Amino acid sequence: MKNYLFLVLILLNTNSRLFSQTIGDTIKINEIIVSSTRNKINKNNLPQNFFIINKKNIKSLATNSIDDIFVLSPEVNVNRLVGIFGNSTVNLQGLGGNQQGRTLILLDGIPLNKADNGGVIFNKINISDIKKVEILYGANSSIYGNNAMGGIINFIPKQPKQGFNLLTKLSYASMNTPMASISLSSNKIKNNKGFYWQISSFTRNSNGYISQPYSLRDSTSIATFLKETDINTRLGYKINKKNSIKLFVDFYNDKRGYGIKIFDKTGGYSAHKIYSSNIKYLSNLFGFNLSISPYIQQENYFKLIEKYKKGNYSLIYAKSKRIDYGVLTNFNKKFKNNNLSFGIDYKNGSVNAADEYQTSSDIVKNSGNINDISFYISNNLSLLNDKGNLMTNVYYDYITIFDNKFFIYNQTNETSFMQDFTGNFPNKKTSNISGSFAFGYKFNNAVKSNISISNGFRSPSLDDMCRSGFFAWGYKQANTDLKPENIISANFNVKTNIKNTQIKLNTFYSLGNNFLYYIATGETIFGGHKRVYKMQNIEQVKINGISVSVNFNVNKKILLFANYSYQKSKILKNNGDTSVINKQLTYYPNNIANLGLIFNNKFADISSSIHYQSKSYVDDANTGILSDFYTVDVKLSRKINNNFNVNFSINNIFDKQYIVYYDQLSVGRFIKLEVIYKLHK
């Protein structure tokens, strides 16, 4: 019953006096938070903990992939195992570890997380296309539903400037890594009518490096390698002042070696072919701003696996087809003191996968589907002479998981140990109400504070429910009895802006129930060489922390920034395996710190940053430890003329290599020279 109090709060906050706002009204993009409640609240009126990485920040940093930009951000943990040669997970406020599913990732408001495993392929996001990044901390399932337990990260793309535009980048980096990107665009919108288009593409190759630690290398160890290409197009047509249409189409293709070669000529590798598109229709209907956004993402995944144990050679082709599609809707209207938003969302995710053994007759197949129908309502109320803001959100999900299967065909000794895990698994239905309450108060122009209490949830992934098989550190057994996990999160922060200094202090406390977590079952296979793990629901987990960030503008040319985040997790209760009680969650350091300088001058723009993170654990028993480490990055940018720029960057300048996984070594020093050409007509 208490969940429905959020709905009551929204209805009580609604004021009957209203004024109209049409699609044609303009709001500066750097003043709004698009992902806040899907109704573009001015950042000064948003009573939640958020952080914005703007275009200038992105341009200043030494970046090789999109997740490198988070060096500026507090309470963000990036697990990128082997630099550009792998994919990363990005998580907020101590949630997620090496799993992406607890932080929702959006590209222009469209979800990228896959229903199969919660993952996101960050490599396909072209950093040249991104204008800013919005980070919304804390449980935010009351805004977008599933996956937003730790928060939301929304990548906002650039919009083409008026006229014709050309942007090209050519770079060459360590490990024989050439990269080229190009963007062509044109904008002919005038007097609320017209058309714009953009075509953007990048490609990158690299010979790579040997990522296995020295102690594990043998005759099968080879360098990783990389080949990737992305091409996308954005089209927009403004019909009139109240109606417009946007179209986005993207294709991404990659091939990444993982450093083992036995007999196959290329060695083991993984590859993705990802097709994605969405359409946005924006209108004004009966005084409401209306947005309808159908989307689809299809990922075709392939992995070549070579194994050689006790004189037996195995070659396996692992294939997965993952499809995620849906429709997001939003109705938004501003009343006198209210900003009201509501809508209905539909999301569907599916997987069809097979491990096809090339050295035997075995074929292992798994498949599954998930449907999510949801309704949400949100309101932001200005009160106390616009000094205060009260925001309430409610999101209802109805989820159906069906057609989950796991079968083995033409079985031999290669797969006989999996037989006990096969079958048609029962369908499941569940529902969830997520709510949030946030209040912010402006004491004066220099001091603001806000407090928020919210809850979030995540449905079990299809991979955890319907697939048994090998993963990085053992054998994973499917668990069809998993329940959705829930979390209650509280955030309190204070922001000050005095002269040239901005300081933000935030503290958070989260309590997770039925927390999804890999736990060793105590069983082993292959004579004790591989441990068996199973995703289970931990009864209760506590996560709390504090962060402080400081930006100091020495003058118009020099910016100093620093942030420090402390977060601590602890398993409080577990009815199953009590050995994990009082243990910390895996793959999340307690301490993360960043320190940096951005210096703009006539000769060159200079940026430098130091990143530090403390040790973390790699197993549920907290016996395996990843050591603490730090890296130092430097970038120099020189403007030759109005058309040409040259960038020179060094990541990890002191060549500090460290273990980032139980069997993976970090990249080390990475040097890049880049030439940029821009044309505007």
C-alpha positions in Angstrom: 0.0 0.0 0.0 2.8 2.4 0.8 4.0 2.2 -2.8 0.9 4.0 -3.9 1.7 7.1 -1.7 4.0 8.3 -4.6 1.0 8.5 -6.9 -1.0 10.4 -4.3 1.8 12.9 -3.9 1.9 13.6 -7.6 -1.8 14.2 -7.8 -1.8 16.5 -4.8 1.1 18.6 -6.3 -0.8 19.3 -9.5 -2.1 22.9 -10.0 -5.1 23.6 -12.2 -3.8 26.9 -13.6 -1.8 26.3 -16.7 0.0 28.0 -19.6 0.8 26.5 -23.0 4.3 25.7 -24.3 4.8 24.5 -27.9 7.4 22.5 -29.6 8.7 25.7 -31.1 9.7 27.2 -27.8 13.5 27.1 -27.4 15.4 26.2 -24.3 19.2 26.2 -24.3 20.4 22.6 -24.2 23.0 23.2 -21.6 20.4 24.4 -19.1 18.2 21.3 -19.1 18.5 17.7 -17.9 16.9 15.6 -20.7 17.0 12.4 -18.7 15.6 13.8 -15.4 12.0 13.0 -15.8 11.8 12.8 -19.5 10.3 16.3 -19.6 13.5 18.5 -19.8 13.7 20.1 -16.4 15.9 23.1 -16.1 19.0 22.0 -14.2 18.5 24.7 -11.6 15.1 23.3 -10.7 16.1 19.6 -10.6 16.1 18.4 -6.9 18.3 15.3 -7.7 22.0 14.5 -7.6 23.3 14.9 -11.2 26.5 15.6 -13.0 27.0 17.0 -16.6 30.1 16.4 -18.8 29.9 19.1 -21.5 31.4 19.4 -24.9 34.3 21.5 -23.7 35.2 18.8 -21.1 35.0 16.0 -23.7 37.2 18.0 -26.1 39.9 18.7 -23.4 40.4 15.1 -22.2 42.8 12.5 -23.5 40.2 10.0 -24.7 40.4 6.9 -26.9 37.0 5.5 -26.1 33.8 7.1 -24.9 34.1 5.8 -21.3 37.4 7.7 -20.9 35.4 10.9 -20.4 34.2 9.7 -16.9 37.5 10.7 -15.4 35.8 14.0 -14.5 32.9 12.4 -12.7 32.5 11.5 -9.0 30.8 8.2 -8.0 31.5 6.6 -11.3 33.5 3.3 -11.7 34.7 2.2 -15.1 35.9 -1.4 -15.6 37.6 -1.4 -19.0 39.7 -4.6 -18.9 42.1 -4.1 -21.7 41.6 -0.6 -23.0 40.3 -0.2 -26.5 40.8 -3.9 -27.1 37.8 -4.9 -24.9 34.5 -3.5 -23.8 33.8 -1.7 -20.5 31.2 -1.6 -17.8 30.3 1.8 -16.3 28.4 1.9 -13.0 27.3 4.4 -10.3 27.3 4.6 -6.5 28.8 1.1 -5.8 26.3 -0.8 -7.9 27.2 -3.1 -10.7 30.9 -4.1 -10.3 31.6 -5.9 -13.6 27.9 -6.1 -14.6 26.3 -3.3 -16.6 22.7 -4.2 -15.9 22.2 -2.0 -12.8 23.0 1.3 -14.5 20.8 2.3 -17.4 22.6 3.6 -20.4 20.8 5.8 -22.9 21.7 7.3 -26.2 19.5 10.3 -26.8 17.0 8.8 -24.4 16.9 5.4 -26.1 18.0 2.4 -23.9 21.1 0.5 -24.9 21.1 -2.3 -22.2 20.3 -5.7 -23.6 17.7 -7.9 -22.0 19.9 -11.0 -22.4 22.7 -9.9 -20.1 22.2 -6.2 -19.3 25.3 -5.3 -21.3 26.1 -2.3 -23.5 28.7 -2.1 -26.3 30.2 1.3 -25.5 32.7 0.9 -28.4 30.0 1.6 -30.9 29.4 5.2 -29.6 31.4 7.6 -31.7 32.8 10.2 -29.3 32.9 12.8 -32.1 29.1 12.6 -32.2 28.5 13.4 -28.5 27.7 16.9 -27.3 27.3 16.2 -23.6 26.7 13.4 -21.1 24.1 13.5 -18.3 24.6 11.4 -15.2 21.7 11.0 -12.8 22.7 9.3 -9.5 20.6 7.0 -7.3 17.8 4.5 -7.9 15.9 5.9 -10.9 13.6 3.1 -11.9 10.8 5.5 -11.2 11.8 7.3 -14.4 12.8 4.5 -16.9 11.9 1.3 -15.0 14.2 -1.8 -15.4 18.0 -1.4 -15.1 18.1 2.1 -13.5 19.0 0.8 -10.0 22.2 2.8 -9.6 21.4 5.6 -11.9 21.1 6.7 -15.5 23.8 7.8 -18.0 22.4 9.6 -21.1 24.7 10.4 -24.1 23.3 13.5 -25.9 24.4 13.7 -29.5 25.3 16.9 -31.3 22.8 18.5 -33.6 24.0 19.8 -37.0 24.7 23.5 -37.3 23.1 25.7 -39.9 24.6 25.2 -43.4 27.0 22.5 -44.5 29.5 21.0 -42.0 32.5 18.6 -42.4 34.6 17.1 -39.6 37.4 14.6 -40.2 39.9 13.1 -37.8 42.9 11.0 -38.6 45.1 9.5 -35.9 47.9 7.1 -35.3 48.6 5.5 -31.9 50.7 3.0 -30.1 50.6 -0.7 -31.1 50.1 0.2 -34.8 46.7 1.7 -34.2 45.4 4.0 -37.1 41.9 5.5 -36.8 39.9 7.7 -39.1 36.5 9.3 -38.7 34.3 11.6 -40.8 31.1 13.5 -40.2 29.1 15.3 -42.9 26.0 17.3 -42.0 23.7 20.0 -43.2 20.9 21.9 -41.5 18.4 23.9 -43.6 15.7 24.5 -41.0 14.3 28.0 -41.2 11.2 29.6 -39.7 10.3 26.2 -38.0 10.4 24.3 -41.3 13.0 22.4 -43.0 15.3 19.4 -43.0 18.7 18.4 -41.5 20.9 15.4 -42.1 24.2 13.9 -40.8 26.3 11.0 -41.8 29.1 9.9 -39.4 31.5 7.0 -39.5 34.7 5.8 -37.9 37.1 2.9 -38.3 40.0 1.7 -36.2 42.5 -1.2 -36.4 45.3 -2.3 -34.1 47.8 -5.0 -33.7 47.3 -5.0 -29.9 49.4 -6.3 -27.1 49.8 -9.5 -25.0 47.2 -9.1 -22.3 47.9 -12.2 -20.3 50.1 -11.7 -17.1 53.6 -12.9 -17.5 53.1 -15.8 -15.1 50.3 -17.3 -17.3 51.9 -16.9 -20.7 52.9 -19.9 -22.8 53.3 -20.8 -26.5 49.6 -20.1 -27.2 49.8 -16.5 -26.0 49.6 -13.9 -28.7 48.8 -10.2 -29.0 45.2 -9.1 -29.0 44.0 -7.4 -32.1 41.2 -5.0 -33.1 39.2 -4.2 -36.1 36.0 -2.0 -35.8 33.8 0.2 -38.0 30.7 2.2 -37.3 28.5 4.2 -39.6 25.3 6.1 -38.6 23.0 8.6 -40.0 20.6 11.2 -38.4 17.8 12.7 -40.3 15.3 15.3 -39.0 12.4 17.1 -40.6 10.6 20.0 -38.9 7.1 20.0 -40.4 5.9 23.1 -38.6 6.2 24.8 -35.2 4.4 21.9 -33.4 5.5 18.8 -35.3 8.9 17.3 -36.1 10.4 13.8 -36.9 13.8 12.4 -36.2 15.4 9.2 -37.5 18.6 7.5 -36.4 20.1 4.4 -38.1 23.4 2.8 -37.0 25.5 -0.2 -38.0 28.5 -1.3 -36.0 30.9 -4.2 -36.8 34.0 -5.3 -34.8 36.4 -8.2 -34.3 38.6 -8.4 -31.2 41.2 -11.1 -30.4 41.5 -12.3 -26.8 45.1 -13.4 -27.0 45.1 -17.2 -27.4 46.1 -19.1 -30.6 46.3 -22.9 -30.7 45.5 -24.1 -34.3 43.2 -21.6 -35.8 45.0 -19.1 -38.0 43.6 -16.0 -36.3 43.3 -17.4 -32.8 40.4 -16.8 -30.5 38.3 -13.7 -31.1 34.8 -12.2 -30.6 32.8 -10.2 -33.1 29.7 -8.1 -33.1 27.4 -6.9 -35.8 24.9 -4.5 -34.3 22.0 -2.9 -36.2 20.0 -0.2 -34.4 17.5 2.4 -35.3 14.8 4.6 -33.8 12.3 7.2 -34.8 11.1 10.1 -32.7 7.9 11.9 -33.4 7.5 15.2 -31.5 4.2 17.1 -31.5 1.9 19.3 -29.5 -1.5 17.7 -28.8 -4.2 19.4 -26.7 -1.5 21.6 -25.1 0.7 18.6 -24.2 4.2 18.1 -25.7 4.1 14.6 -27.1 7.0 12.3 -27.9 6.7 8.8 -29.4 9.9 6.8 -29.9 9.8 3.3 -31.4 13.3 1.7 -31.4 15.1 -1.6 -32.3 18.5 -3.0 -31.7 19.7 -6.4 -33.1 23.1 -7.8 -32.0 24.6 -10.8 -33.8 27.5 -12.0 -31.7 30.1 -14.6 -32.6 33.0 -16.0 -30.6 35.7 -18.4 -31.7 36.9 -20.5 -28.7 39.9 -22.7 -28.7 40.8 -25.0 -25.9 43.6 -27.6 -25.4 43.5 -29.6 -22.2 45.1 -33.0 -21.4 45.8 -33.6 -25.0 42.3 -32.9 -26.2 41.6 -30.0 -28.6 38.2 -28.3 -28.8 37.1 -25.7 -31.3 33.7 -24.0 -30.5 31.7 -21.4 -32.5 29.5 -19.5 -30.0 26.7 -17.6 -31.7 24.0 -15.3 -30.2 21.2 -13.3 -31.8 19.9 -10.7 -29.3 17.0 -8.4 -30.3 15.7 -5.6 -28.2 12.8 -3.4 -29.3 10.1 -1.2 -27.9 8.1 2.0 -27.9 8.6 4.9 -25.5 5.9 7.6 -25.1 5.9 10.8 -23.2 3.2 13.5 -22.6 4.4 16.6 -20.9 2.7 19.8 -19.9 3.7 22.8 -17.8 1.1 24.2 -15.4 1.7 27.4 -13.4 4.1 25.8 -10.9 4.1 22.2 -12.1 5.9 20.2 -14.8 3.8 17.1 -15.3 4.8 14.1 -17.4 3.4 10.7 -18.0 3.4 7.9 -20.6 3.3 4.2 -21.5 6.4 2.2 -22.4 6.7 -1.2 -24.1 10.0 -3.2 -24.2 10.8 -6.6 -25.5 14.1 -8.5 -25.4 15.0 -12.0 -26.7 18.0 -14.2 -27.3 18.7 -17.2 -29.5 22.1 -18.7 -28.9 24.1 -21.8 -29.8 27.5 -23.2 -29.0 28.4 -25.3 -32.0 31.4 -27.7 -31.4 33.5 -28.1 -34.5 35.6 -30.9 -33.1 32.6 -33.0 -32.0 28.9 -33.3 -32.8 27.7 -31.3 -29.8 25.4 -28.4 -30.2 24.2 -26.5 -27.0 21.3 -24.1 -27.5 19.5 -21.6 -25.2 16.8 -19.1 -25.9 14.4 -16.8 -24.0 12.1 -13.8 -24.2 11.0 -11.0 -21.8 8.2 -8.5 -22.2 7.9 -5.3 -20.1 4.7 -3.2 -20.3 4.9 -0.1 -18.1 3.2 3.2 -17.1 4.7 6.2 -15.4 3.7 9.6 -14.1 6.0 12.4 -12.8 5.6 15.9 -11.5 8.0 18.6 -10.5 6.5 21.4 -8.4 8.1 24.8 -7.8 7.2 26.3 -4.4 8.4 28.7 -1.8 8.8 31.5 -4.3 10.7 29.3 -6.7 13.3 28.5 -4.0 12.1 25.0 -3.6 11.3 22.1 -5.9 9.4 19.0 -5.1 9.6 16.1 -7.5 7.6 12.8 -7.3 7.7 9.9 -9.8 5.9 6.6 -10.1 6.7 3.8 -12.6 4.8 0.6 -12.8 6.3 -2.5 -14.7 4.5 -5.7 -15.6 7.0 -8.2 -16.8 6.6 -11.6 -18.5 9.5 -14.0 -19.0 8.7 -16.9 -21.4 10.0 -19.5 -23.8 13.2 -20.1 -21.8 15.0 -23.2 -23.0 18.4 -24.9 -22.7 19.1 -28.1 -24.6 22.0 -30.2 -25.8 21.9 -32.0 -29.2 24.2 -34.8 -30.5 25.7 -35.0 -27.0 29.2 -36.5 -26.4 31.6 -36.4 -23.4 32.3 -32.8 -24.3 28.9 -31.6 -22.9 27.6 -34.6 -20.8 28.3 -32.7 -17.6 25.6 -30.1 -18.6 22.8 -32.6 -19.1 21.3 -32.1 -15.6 20.7 -28.4 -16.4 18.6 -28.9 -19.6 14.9 -28.4 -20.2 12.0 -26.1 -21.0 11.9 -23.7 -18.1 8.6 -22.3 -16.7 7.2 -19.0 -17.7 7.2 -16.2 -15.1 5.2 -13.1 -14.4 6.1 -10.3 -12.0 5.2 -6.7 -11.4 6.9 -3.8 -9.7 6.1 -0.3 -8.5 9.1 2.1 -8.4 8.7 5.5 -6.8 10.8 8.5 -5.8 10.5 11.6 -3.8 13.0 14.5 -4.1 13.1 18.0 -2.6 15.6 20.7 -3.4 16.0 24.2 -1.8 18.0 27.2 -3.0 19.3 29.1 0.1 20.7 31.8 -2.2 22.5 32.1 -5.5 25.6 30.4 -4.0 24.2 27.5 -2.0 21.7 24.7 -3.0 20.9 21.4 -1.4 18.5 18.5 -2.1 17.5 15.2 -0.7 15.9 12.3 -2.5 14.5 8.9 -1.6 13.8 6.4 -4.3 13.6 2.7 -5.1 14.7 0.8 -8.1 14.6 -2.8 -9.5 16.1 -5.1 -12.1 14.6 -8.2 -13.6 16.9 -11.2 -13.8 18.7 -11.4 -17.2 17.8 -14.1 -19.7 21.4 -15.2 -19.7 21.3 -16.0 -15.9 17.9 -17.7 -16.2 18.3 -19.9 -19.3 22.0 -20.5 -20.1 24.4 -22.7 -18.4 28.0 -22.6 -19.6 31.5 -21.2 -19.1 32.3 -17.7 -18.2 35.5 -15.9 -17.1 36.3 -17.6 -13.8 34.4 -20.9 -13.9 31.2 -22.6 -15.0 27.8 -20.9 -14.6 24.7 -22.8 -13.9 21.3 -21.4 -15.0 18.8 -20.5 -12.2 15.2 -20.3 -13.3 14.1 -19.5 -9.7 15.6 -16.0 -9.7 13.5 -13.1 -8.4 13.8 -9.4 -9.4 16.2 -7.4 -7.2 15.1 -4.2 -5.5 16.9 -1.3 -3.9 16.0 1.6 -1.7 18.3 4.6 -2.2 18.7 7.9 -0.3 20.9 10.8 -1.5 21.7 14.1 0.2 23.9 16.7 -1.4 24.9 20.3 -1.0 26.3 22.5 -3.8 28.1 25.8 -3.4 29.3 28.2 -6.0 31.4 31.0 -4.4 33.3 33.2 -6.8 35.5 30.9 -8.9 35.0 27.8 -6.9 32.3 25.1 -7.2 32.0 22.5 -4.5 29.6 19.6 -4.3 29.2 17.1 -1.4 27.0 14.1 -1.7 26.3 11.2 0.6 24.2 8.1 -0.2 22.8 5.1 1.5 21.3 2.1 -0.4 19.7 -1.1 0.8 19.3 -3.9 -1.7 16.9 -6.8 -1.3 17.0 -10.1 -3.4 20.3 -8.8 -4.7 21.4 -10.8 -7.8 24.9 -12.1 -7.2 27.2 -14.9 -8.4 28.0 -17.4 -5.6 30.1 -20.5 -5.8 27.9 -23.6 -5.2 30.7 -25.7 -3.8 30.6 -28.0 -6.7 33.4 -28.4 -9.3 33.8 -30.0 -12.7 36.8 -31.4 -14.7 38.3 -33.0 -11.6 38.0 -29.9 -9.5 39.7 -27.6 -12.0 36.6 -25.5 -12.6 34.3 -24.2 -9.9 30.5 -24.0 -10.4 28.8 -20.7 -9.8 25.1 -19.8 -9.8 23.4 -16.4 -9.9 21.4 -16.2 -6.6 19.2 -13.7 -4.8 21.1 -12.4 -1.8 18.6 -11.5 0.9 20.0 -8.1 1.8 23.0 -5.9 0.8 24.0 -2.5 2.2 25.9 0.1 0.0 26.8 3.5 1.3 29.2 6.2 0.5 30.2 9.8 0.2 31.8 12.0 -2.5 33.2 15.5 -2.9 34.0 17.3 -6.1 35.7 20.7 -6.5 36.1 22.8 -9.6 38.4 25.9 -9.3 38.6 28.4 -12.1 41.9 30.0 -11.4 41.1 32.4 -14.3 39.5 32.3 -17.7 42.2 30.0 -19.0 42.9 27.6 -16.1 40.6 25.1 -14.5 41.6 22.8 -11.7 39.3 19.9 -10.8 39.3 17.1 -8.2 36.8 14.6 -7.0 36.9 11.8 -4.4 34.4 9.0 -3.9 34.2 6.5 -1.1 31.7 3.6 -1.2 31.5 0.5 0.9 29.3 -2.5 0.3 28.4 -5.3 2.8 26.2 -8.4 2.5 24.0 -8.3 5.5 21.7 -11.4 5.1 21.6 -14.5 3.0 19.5 -17.5 3.8 21.4 -19.7 1.4 25.1 -19.5 1.6 25.9 -17.7 4.9 29.7 -17.7 4.1 29.2 -14.5 2.1 27.7 -12.5 5.0 29.8 -9.5 5.9 31.7 -9.8 2.6 32.0 -6.9 0.1 30.7 -7.0 -3.5 33.1 -7.9 -6.2 34.8 -5.6 -8.7 34.2 -2.3 -6.9 36.9 -0.3 -5.2 36.2 1.5 -2.0 38.1 4.6 -3.0 38.2 6.4 -6.4 39.9 9.8 -6.9 40.6 12.1 -9.8 42.7 15.2 -10.1 43.1 17.3 -13.2 44.1 20.5 -14.9 42.8 22.2 -18.0 44.9 25.1 -19.3 44.0 27.1 -22.4 46.5 29.4 -23.9 47.6 30.9 -27.2 50.3 28.3 -27.9 48.4 25.1 -27.0 45.6 23.8 -24.8 46.9 21.5 -22.1 45.1 19.0 -20.0 46.3 16.5 -17.5 44.6 14.1 -15.1 45.5 11.6 -12.4 43.1 8.6 -11.7 43.5 6.4 -8.6 41.4 3.5 -7.4 42.0 1.2 -4.5 41.9 -2.5 -4.3 38.8 -4.6 -5.1 37.8 -8.2 -4.8 37.3 -10.7 -7.6 35.3 -13.4 -5.8 32.4 -13.8 -3.4 34.7 -15.1 -0.7 36.8 -11.9 -0.9 40.0 -13.9 -1.2 41.1 -12.8 -4.7 42.3 -9.2 -4.7 43.0 -6.7 -7.5 45.7 -4.3 -6.3 45.2 -0.6 -6.2 46.7 1.5 -9.1 46.9 5.0 -10.5 47.3 6.4 -14.0 48.4 9.8 -15.4 47.1 11.1 -18.7 48.2 14.2 -20.7 46.9 15.9 -23.8 48.2 18.9 -25.9 46.0 20.6 -28.5 47.2 23.1 -31.0 44.9 25.2 -33.3 46.7 25.7 -36.5 44.0 27.9 -38.1 40.2 28.0 -38.3 40.2 24.6 -40.1 43.0 22.6 -38.6 43.8 21.2 -35.1 46.5 18.9 -33.9 46.2 16.8 -30.7 48.9 14.8 -29.0 48.0 12.6 -26.0 49.6 10.1 -23.7 47.4 7.8 -21.6 49.1 6.1 -18.6 52.2 8.2 -19.2 54.3 6.3 -16.6 53.4 2.9 -18.2 51.9 1.5 -15.1 50.5 -2.0 -15.9 48.3 -3.8 -13.5 46.0 -6.8 -13.2 42.4 -5.7 -14.1 40.9 -9.2 -14.1 42.1 -12.5 -12.7 43.9 -13.2 -16.0 44.1 -9.9 -17.8 46.9 -7.2 -17.8 46.1 -3.5 -18.5 47.4 -1.8 -21.6 50.1 0.4 -20.3 51.3 3.5 -22.0 49.3 4.6 -25.0 50.4 7.5 -27.3 48.3 9.1 -30.0 48.7 11.8 -32.6 45.6 13.2 -34.1 44.9 15.7 -36.9 41.4 17.3 -37.2 40.0 19.2 -40.1 36.7 21.2 -39.9 34.8 23.0 -42.5 31.6 25.1 -42.2 29.8 26.8 -45.0 
